[in-house]
Amino acid sequence: MDLGLKNKTALVLASSKGLGKSVALELAREGARVVICGRDEAVLTRTKAEIASETDTDILAVVCDLNKQEDRIRLVRVANEKWGDIDILVTNTGGPPSGPFEQFGPDDWKDFFNNLFVSAADVIKMVLPGMKRKKSGSILMITSVAIKQPVDNLIASNAVRSGLLGFMKSLANEAGPYGVTVNNLMPGFTLTERLEKLIAQNPNMNSIAETIPMKRFGSPSEFAAAAAFLVSDRARYITGVSLPVDGGWTKGI
């Protein structure tokens, strides 16, 4: 299936590793010009080389701390200078720490909100005008199944990411008349490097797979395939949707 992504410019946030990296790789495989970013220059450089070697596609890598507005502004500016307006934006961040409610103070909540919500909203505000001018574009937020089914001991993620759900739905209504789709992708337990390390530290985590109807963890490539479809020309009439990629783990209807 031709997804119509060839030569489109895609900006994938927090894409030097994990799910962001898998999405960037999948979009590059489909022929998109991909901008990746991350805080660690060495890791980012390796990721750029890996994606370029696997796809023979031009990749732009920008060192960026998404918690800093000046870095976010520079990221979008450099991407625009290289390839013009952004056609596809995938927002993504690392998750906040685990822990019970009493563990966190007001400054912690400000940091969580800045990292998860403000970083996404700020970059969207910078790229949306270009999409509206062209009457075309796709915005995809990567959140978590925790916004549909709260995960124990992850109250920070459960709370702040849920705000992105309301933001996404409202923005989809505003952007729809301009031909811009806005959707949300919710990963479940996916076998990223981070999960592999957690399992190595605590093998009992393997038992989580038994709580998933498909009886296994998802793969990053399976998640990335869903992302590529939602930002593609084939999904032009899909907007305001939150899609879990979790093997059936969420129990709600």
C-alpha positions as CSV (number, residue, x, y, z in Angstrom):
1,M,0.0,0.0,0.0
2,D,1.4,3.4,-1.0
3,L,0.9,5.7,2.0
4,G,1.7,8.8,0.0
5,L,4.5,9.9,2.3
6,K,7.3,10.2,-0.2
7,N,9.1,13.5,0.0
8,K,6.9,14.8,2.8
9,T,8.7,16.5,5.7
10,A,8.2,14.8,9.1
11,L,9.3,16.1,12.4
12,V,9.4,13.4,15.1
13,L,10.1,14.6,18.7
14,A,12.3,12.7,21.1
15,S,13.3,10.3,18.3
16,S,16.9,9.3,19.1
17,K,15.6,6.1,20.7
18,G,12.5,4.1,21.8
19,L,9.2,4.6,20.1
20,G,10.1,7.9,18.6
21,K,13.1,6.3,16.8
22,S,10.9,3.5,15.5
23,V,8.4,5.9,14.1
24,A,11.1,8.0,12.5
25,L,12.5,4.9,10.9
26,E,9.1,3.8,9.5
27,L,8.4,7.2,8.0
28,A,11.9,7.2,6.4
29,R,11.2,3.8,4.9
30,E,8.0,5.3,3.4
31,G,10.1,7.9,1.7
32,A,9.5,10.9,4.0
33,R,12.3,13.4,4.8
34,V,12.6,13.0,8.5
35,V,13.8,15.4,11.2
36,I,14.9,13.7,14.4
37,C,15.9,15.2,17.7
38,G,17.2,14.2,21.2
39,R,19.3,15.6,24.0
40,D,22.2,13.2,23.7
41,E,24.3,14.2,20.6
42,A,26.2,10.8,20.5
43,V,23.0,8.8,20.6
44,L,21.3,11.1,18.1
45,T,24.2,10.7,15.7
46,R,24.1,6.9,15.9
47,T,20.4,6.9,15.3
48,K,20.7,9.2,12.2
49,A,23.4,6.9,10.8
50,E,21.2,3.8,11.4
51,I,18.1,5.3,9.8
52,A,20.1,6.6,6.8
53,S,21.8,3.3,6.2
54,E,18.6,1.3,6.4
55,T,16.5,3.6,4.2
56,D,18.9,5.6,2.0
57,T,17.0,8.7,3.0
58,D,18.3,12.1,4.0
59,I,17.9,12.6,7.8
60,L,18.2,15.8,9.7
61,A,19.3,15.4,13.3
62,V,19.0,18.3,15.8
63,V,20.2,18.2,19.4
64,C,17.2,19.5,21.4
65,D,16.0,19.5,25.0
66,L,12.2,19.7,24.6
67,N,11.9,21.1,28.1
68,K,13.5,24.3,26.9
69,Q,11.5,26.7,24.7
70,E,14.6,28.1,23.1
71,D,15.6,24.6,21.9
72,R,12.1,24.0,20.6
73,I,12.2,27.3,18.6
74,R,15.6,26.4,17.2
75,L,14.4,22.9,16.3
76,V,11.5,24.1,14.2
77,R,13.6,26.9,12.6
78,V,16.4,24.5,11.5
79,A,13.8,22.1,10.1
80,N,12.1,24.9,8.2
81,E,15.4,26.2,6.8
82,K,16.3,22.7,5.6
83,W,13.0,21.6,4.0
84,G,10.3,24.3,4.5
85,D,7.0,23.8,6.2
86,I,6.5,20.6,8.3
87,D,3.9,18.2,6.7
88,I,3.9,15.7,9.6
89,L,4.5,16.3,13.3
90,V,4.8,13.5,15.8
91,T,4.9,14.7,19.4
92,N,6.6,12.4,21.9
93,T,8.4,12.7,25.2
94,G,9.9,10.5,27.9
95,G,7.5,9.5,30.7
96,P,7.6,11.1,34.2
97,P,8.9,9.0,37.1
98,S,6.7,6.5,38.8
99,G,5.5,6.9,42.4
100,P,2.5,7.6,44.6
101,F,0.8,11.0,44.8
102,E,2.4,12.0,48.1
103,Q,5.9,11.7,46.6
104,F,5.4,14.7,44.3
105,G,5.4,18.4,45.2
106,P,4.2,21.5,43.2
107,D,7.5,21.9,41.4
108,D,7.4,18.3,40.3
109,W,3.9,18.8,38.7
110,K,5.1,21.9,36.9
111,D,8.0,19.9,35.5
112,F,5.7,17.1,34.4
113,F,3.3,19.5,32.7
114,N,6.1,21.3,30.9
115,N,7.7,18.1,29.7
116,L,4.5,16.3,28.6
117,F,2.0,19.0,27.7
118,V,3.7,22.3,27.1
119,S,6.5,20.8,24.9
120,A,3.9,19.3,22.5
121,A,1.5,22.3,22.5
122,D,4.4,24.7,21.8
123,V,5.8,22.8,18.8
124,I,2.3,22.3,17.4
125,K,1.7,26.0,17.6
126,M,4.8,26.7,15.6
127,V,4.1,24.2,12.8
128,L,0.3,24.4,12.5
129,P,0.2,27.8,10.6
130,G,2.2,26.2,7.7
131,M,-0.1,23.2,7.6
132,K,-3.1,25.5,7.5
133,R,-1.6,27.6,4.7
134,K,-1.2,24.4,2.6
135,K,-4.6,23.0,3.6
136,S,-2.9,19.8,4.5
137,G,-1.0,18.2,7.4
138,S,-1.0,15.6,10.1
139,I,-0.3,15.9,13.8
140,L,0.1,12.7,15.8
141,M,0.5,12.7,19.6
142,I,2.1,9.7,21.3
143,T,0.7,9.4,24.8
144,S,0.0,6.1,26.6
145,V,-2.8,3.6,27.3
146,A,-2.7,5.1,30.8
147,I,-5.0,7.9,29.6
148,K,-7.7,5.3,29.0
149,Q,-6.9,2.9,31.8
150,P,-4.8,4.4,34.6
151,V,-1.7,2.3,35.5
152,D,-0.8,1.7,39.1
153,N,2.0,3.8,40.5
154,L,2.1,6.1,37.5
155,I,-0.2,8.9,38.7
156,A,1.9,11.6,37.1
157,S,1.7,10.0,33.7
158,N,-2.0,9.1,34.2
159,A,-2.9,12.7,35.1
160,V,-0.9,14.9,32.8
161,R,-1.2,12.8,29.6
162,S,-5.0,12.7,30.1
163,G,-4.9,16.5,29.5
164,L,-3.4,15.9,26.1
165,L,-6.5,13.8,25.2
166,G,-8.8,16.7,25.7
167,F,-6.3,19.0,23.9
168,M,-6.1,16.6,20.9
169,K,-9.9,16.3,20.5
170,S,-10.4,20.1,20.7
171,L,-7.5,20.8,18.3
172,A,-8.9,18.2,15.8
173,N,-12.1,20.3,15.7
174,E,-10.2,23.5,15.1
175,A,-7.8,22.1,12.5
176,G,-10.2,20.0,10.5
177,P,-11.6,22.7,8.3
178,Y,-8.0,23.3,7.1
179,G,-7.5,19.7,6.0
180,V,-5.2,19.0,9.0
181,T,-5.7,15.8,10.9
182,V,-5.0,15.5,14.7
183,N,-4.8,12.1,16.3
184,N,-3.5,10.3,19.3
185,L,-1.6,7.0,19.5
186,M,-1.5,5.1,22.8
187,P,1.2,2.5,23.2
188,G,0.7,-0.3,25.6
189,F,3.6,-2.5,26.8
190,T,6.0,-2.4,23.9
191,L,9.4,-4.1,23.9
192,T,11.6,-1.1,23.6
193,E,15.1,-0.9,25.0
194,R,13.7,0.6,28.2
195,L,11.3,-2.3,28.8
196,E,14.0,-4.8,28.0
197,K,16.2,-3.2,30.7
198,L,13.4,-3.2,33.2
199,I,12.8,-6.9,32.5
200,A,16.5,-7.6,32.9
201,Q,16.4,-5.9,36.3
202,N,13.2,-7.6,37.3
203,P,12.4,-10.8,35.3
204,N,9.0,-11.0,37.1
205,M,7.9,-8.2,34.7
206,N,7.5,-10.9,32.0
207,S,4.3,-11.9,33.8
208,I,2.7,-8.7,32.6
209,A,2.4,-10.3,29.1
210,E,-0.1,-12.7,30.6
211,T,-2.4,-9.7,31.3
212,I,-2.5,-8.9,27.6
213,P,-5.1,-10.8,25.5
214,M,-2.4,-11.5,22.8
215,K,-0.1,-12.9,25.5
216,R,2.9,-11.0,24.4
217,F,4.5,-7.5,24.4
218,G,4.2,-5.4,21.3
219,S,7.1,-4.6,19.0
220,P,8.2,-1.1,18.2
221,S,7.8,-1.8,14.5
222,E,4.1,-2.7,15.0
223,F,3.6,0.6,16.8
224,A,5.4,2.5,14.1
225,A,3.3,0.9,11.4
226,A,0.1,2.3,13.0
227,A,1.7,5.7,13.3
228,A,2.7,5.8,9.7
229,F,-0.8,5.0,8.6
230,L,-2.4,7.6,10.8
231,V,-0.2,10.4,9.3
232,S,-0.6,9.1,5.7
233,D,-2.8,10.2,2.8
234,R,-4.7,7.0,3.3
235,A,-6.0,8.3,6.6
236,R,-7.1,11.8,5.5
237,Y,-10.6,11.3,6.9
238,I,-9.5,10.0,10.3
239,T,-9.1,12.8,12.9
240,G,-9.8,13.3,16.6
241,V,-9.1,9.6,17.2
242,S,-7.2,7.9,20.1
243,L,-6.0,4.5,19.0
244,P,-4.5,2.0,21.5
245,V,-1.7,-0.2,20.2
246,D,-1.7,-2.5,23.1
247,G,-2.7,-6.0,22.1
248,G,-6.1,-5.5,23.7
249,W,-4.8,-4.6,27.2
250,T,-7.2,-1.7,27.8
251,K,-10.5,-3.1,29.0
252,G,-12.8,-0.2,28.3
253,I,-15.3,-0.3,25.4
